[in-house]
Amino acid sequence: MIQHLKTGKLADKKAQLDSGIRTTVEAILNDIEQHGDTAIHEYSQKFDKWNPPSFRLTDAEITACIASLPAQAIEDIRFAQTQIKRFAQIQLMSFKDVEVETLPGVVLGHKNIPINSVGCYVPGGKYPLLASAHMGVLTAKVAGVKRVIACAPPYEGKPAAAIVAAMSMAGADEIYVVGGVQAVAMMALGTENVKPVDMLVGPGNAYVAEAKRQLYGRVGIDLQAGPTETLVICDDTVDAELVAVDLLGQAEHGLNSPAVCITTSKKIAAELPEQIELVLKRLATRDIASVAWRDYGQIILCDTENEMLEEAERVCSEHVQVMTKNPDWFLERMTNYGALFLGHRTNVSYGDKVIGTNHTLPTNRAGRYTGGLWVGKFIKTHSYQRVLTDEASVMIGEYCSRLCELEHFAGHKEQADIRVRRLKK
């Protein structure tokens, strides 16, 4: 039997919040589209108290940011980027151009072509999230994107040095210190001084996510991201303290970040509320994590692994940490999630920061129909066809003509018929 011992807020309250965000973002985008750089400067001053003559950093400014960091920080960034680059390169190797003669004289194929230009947003208002520079800029460059521009808001009144370093070391071609909706709009729509991009990637707050949603179609996006989500699936092979740490480690992202525990352990289910309180006491981010847990935390007690699987598939969380006797049982059976973290030796933070997989993942149950950001998101697969002989064109043309007639497409039919008339021997 499945027991919901603690539940979170209902979705209707979230929908009311989204409505206000949509209206605000729409107004900002319209203003920026009409007034370009002038509007970008106004919104940057309004929201970030930041209004330099140019948002784009010079080479000297980038060098100064890098030089301001301790050597250990540079080494740590380099290590993380090495892991992320290595896995992206391995993923890239799975892409193959194909060409095959499917019928005598009929050749079909496809080419994998990198997107020409990408804008990467790196959040930095509350937390300087430099890991997003690795995930966006570096992965795009591995895919072969020619122009990658990157934006991050100022941090404490100046460029966030660690973010700038990560952007530069990842290979960004242009770096801008500007944040929020205005940054996303600048990259997607272009201004007098910024050439627009073809695709936007990167996480952000609810306003950035809504801006990407509204701009989708004019540009591509990686995915529609919501608040960070985490799910811990566990049994008696771990303890309540470890579960509490792993839940709160993601709940600190925001006040509305869901954190869910699904367990077959009555002991963990009973002890978890107290352990949450104890762990919160040692976290500097307790003011955020505690509210997220209070409002969006869940504890679900199940009798069997199959029940845990059923609930996990329903929840379809962005991050799913599996700490059970046999984590691979879930790897083999789960279909709805953003990324899996298998066993007690790993955790979501490893994936977020350094281990090599990409941390931009589907939320709001989007894992039912899409995966997260990876090198393949920056590559378009385009088909082509070639007919080598008159005989092949006539054979295909006669089929095509009859099929077009069934659909009442006279122009389509004539495209086939003219070739049949001219080429048939």
N, C-alpha and C positions, 0 to 999 in steps of 0.2 A: 504494500500500500504506500502511496506517495503522500507525504504530509508536508504542507507548507507552514513551517513553524514561524517564519518571519517573512513578510511580504513588503514590496516597495510601492511607490506612488503609481497611480493609474496613468495611462497614456493620455487621457483627455486633458489633464492639466498641462502636459507637455505641448499638446496641440495648440492650446490657448497662447502659450509663450511663443511658439513658432509663428503664429499669425502676426504678432507685433514685430518680430524680427524681420519677417518678409517685407513688411511695409517700409521699415527703416532702410533696409538694404536697397530696395528698389529705388527709393529717392536718391540715395547716395550714388548709385550707378548711373542714373539719369543725369545727375549733376556733373559727374566726372566725364561722361560721354560728351556733354555739351561744352564744358569749360576746360577740359584737359588739365594741364599742369597747374593752372590757377586753383582749380578745385582740389587737386591732390595736396597742394601746400596748405590750403585752408583746413582740410580734414586732418592732416597730420598735426597741425598746430592745435586744433580743437581736441583731438583724442590723445595725442602723445606729447603735446607741448614741444614739438620738434619741427623746426622749419629752416633747415640750412639752405643756402643758395642752390645747391644741387644735392639730390638724394643719392646720386651715384658716387661711390667711393673711387678715388684715384688709386693708382698703383702704390703711391707713397702712403696713402692712408691705410691701405690693406696691409702693406709691409709693417707699418707701425702697430697695427692691431696684433699681428702675429708676434712681433718682437716683444709686446707687452706681456705675453703669456709665459709662465714657467716652462722650462724645458720638458718637465714631466707631462704637462698638459699637451704639448705638441706631440710627444711620443705616444700618449694615450689616444689622441685623435688619429694619429697615423696607424696605430694598431687596429683600431676599430674600422677604419676605412680599408685597410688591407683585407680584413675578414669579409666585409661587405662586397668589396670589389671581386674577391675570389669567387664568392658564391654567385654573384651576378654574371661573371664570365662563364661559369659552369652552366648556368641557365641559358646563356646566349648560345652555347654550343648545341642546345636542343633544337635550335631553329635551322631549318634547311630550305634552301630554294629547291623547287622541284620542276621538272619538265619531263613529260612522258607522251608517247604516241599512243593515244587511247584507241584509235581506229586507224587503218591504213591511210596515211596522208593527213591525219588530224592530230595536231600537237597542242596540248594544254600544259599550262605551268603556272607557278606563282613565284613572286619575288617578295622577300621580306625587306622592307625599306624603313629606316629610322625616320621618325618625325623630325622635321627641320628645325623647329624651335620650341623650347619648353620654358615655362616660368615656374620656379620652385618657391613656394612660400615656407618660411621657417618661423614658427611661433617663438615669441621671445618676450612677451609682456610680463606674464606672471613667472614663468620659468624660461630661462634662455635655452631653448630646446635644440641644441646644436646637432643632436643625432639626426634630426630631420634633414639637415644638409647632406649628410652621408646618404640617406635613403633616397632623396630626390635627385640632387645634383650628380652624385657619383654614379648612381644607377643609370641615369639618362646618358651620361658620357660613355659608360660601358656599352650601352645600346647603340652608340654612334650618332647621337643627336649633335648637330653642328653648333647650334647656339643655345646655351643654357644660361638664363638669367635668374638671379636669386634675390629675394627680398626678405628682410627681417626687420621688425620694429627696433627702435632704440631701446637700450636697457639702462635704466638709471641715468637718463639724459645724455647718452652717448652711444656710439656703435657698440654692440655686444661683441667684444674682442674674440671670444671663443667661437661664436657663430661665424663671424667673418673669416676667421682662420679655417674653420671647417669647410665653408663655402669655397674659399680659394684653393685649399688643398684638394678638394673634390673635383676642381676643374671648372668652376663657374666662369663664364665669359664676361658677365657684367654683374656687379654686386650693388644693391641699393639698400639704404637704411630707411625703410618706410614700412609701416605695418597696417594690419587690419584690412577692411574692405577696400580702402584706397590703394593698397599695394596690389591686391588681386585685380582690381579694375585697371590699374595702370598697366599691368602686364598683359591682360587680356584685350583691352580696348586700344591700348597705345595712347600716346600723347604727343605733343610737339617734339619732345626730346626722347621718347622711348618707342621703339618699334614694337608692335604687338607680337605676341607669341601664338603658336598653334595649339598649345595644350597647357593646362595648369595642374600642378600636383602639390601635395603637401597638406598636412593637417592644420587646424586652426580652431578658433572659438566658434560659437554658434553663428556669429555674423559672417565670418570668413566662409564657413561651410555653406551658408545660405547664398552668399555672393557667387560661389562656384556653381551652385545649383542653378541660379538665374542666368549665369553666363554660359552654361552648357548648351552646346549647339553652335554658338558663335565660336567657341573653342572646345577642345576636348578637356575632360578632367579625368583624374585617376579614379576617383570614386566619391560618393556622397557620404561624408563622414559625420558622425554625431559624437556625443560624449564618449570618452574611453569606457570600455566595458571589460569586466573580467569575470571568469567563472572558474571555480576550483572544484574539481571532481575528486573525492577522496574516500578512503576507507580507513580501517584501524592501523594501517601500516605507517601513518603519520600521526602527529598530535595537533591539538587545537591551536597552540601557539604558532606553529609554522603556517597553518591555514590562515590565521588572523593576519600575520605579517603579509602573506601573499595577496590577501584581499585588500588590505589597506594600502599596500604598495601601489595599487592602481587607483584606488578610490581617491588618493590625494590629487589626482589630475583635476578634478572639478567637483563642485557641489552637487552636480547631477550625474555623477559617474556610477553606474550600477555595478555592484559587486555581489556575486551569487556563490553560495556554497551548496553543492549537491553531494550528499554523503549517505553511506550505509551505516555509518558509525553513530550509534546513539550517544556514545561518550563525547565525540566531537560536537555533535549537535547541542548537547547539554552545556558543554564547557565553552563553546565559541563566544557567546555574548560577553562573558567575563574576560576572556582572553583579548577580545577586541578592545575593551576598556583599558586593559593593562598595556597593550601594545601602543595604543594611542598616547599614553602618557610619555612615551619615549620618542614620539615623532614630532619634529618641529612643524610639520604640516597638519597637525591634529585638528585645527580649526576647520580645514576643508574636508579632510578624510572622515571626520566624525559625522559631519552633516550628510555627506554622501552615503555613509553606512546607515545612518538613522533613516534617511528618506528613501534610499534606493537599494539598501542591502536586503538580501534574501537568504534564508536557510531552508533547504528542502531535504527532508529525511526520506530515504527510500529503503526498501527491503532487499532489492537485488540490483545487480549490475545492469540488467535489462531496463529496469525502471530508471536508473541513473542515465542510461543512454537515451531513453525516451524523453526525459526532461531536458537533457543537454541539447538534443536536436530541436526541441521546442524553443528553448532560450536562444540558441544560435548566437552565442557570444563572440565578440571580437577576439578576445584572448581566452583560451581554454587550457588550464593547467590540470594535468591528470596525475594524481599521486595515489596510485592504487597498487595492489599486488602485481597486476599485469597491465601496465599502461598501453601496451600494444594491442590489447583487446579493443580499446577505444579507437586507436589509430586505424584498425582494420574496418571498423563499423561506422564511425562518425562521418557524416556528410555535410553538416551545417556548422560552420565556424569560420573564424578569420585565420587563426594560427593555433597549432597545438604545441604544448610544452610538456614533454613526457618524462615523468619520474621526479622524485624529490630533489635530484641534484641540479635540475634546471629550474628556471622561473621566467616570468614575463619580462623582468628587468633585463635579463641577458639578451633577449630578443629585441627589446626596445633600444638597447645601447650599443651592443658590441659583437654578438656572436656571429652575425653574418646574414641572417634573414632580414627581410624588410619589415619595418614596424608600421607602415601605413596600411591599415587593414580595414575590412568592411565592418560597419556597425549597424545598429537598427535592423538586425536580422538579415542584412544584405548578403551574408555568407551563404544564404540559400541559393544565390544565383551568380555570385562573383567571388573571386579571390582578391587578395590585396595587391598593392603595388609591387611590381617586379620588372625585370628588364623587358619582358614581353609587352608591357603596357606602352612602351616607347617605340614599338615597332608595328608597322602596318603591313598586313599581308595582302598583296595585290595580285589578282589573277591576270593571265593573258592567254590568247589563243592564236594559232597559226594553222592555216589550211595549205597543204603543200602541193596538192594536185587538183586538176580540173575534175577528175572523177570523184574525189572526196567532197569537193564543194557541191557537185551535182547531187550526190547521195544525201548529204546533210540538208541541202536546199530543198529537196523534194519532201523530206520529213517535215522540215520547218514550214514550208508552204501550207501543208495540210493542217498542221497544228495552229498556224495563224488564222486559217479560215474558220476553225472551230471557235476561236476567240473573237472573230469579226474584226481583226486588225488588218485592214487593207494595205496600209503602208508597210507594216512588217512583212506581210506576204509578198509584196512587190520586191522588197529587198532580196528575198530568197529567189523569187521567180526570174528576175532579170539575170541572175547568175546562172540559173538552170538553162535559160534560153541561150545565153551566150556561150556557155561552156560544154553543154551536152553534145556529145559527138553523134 
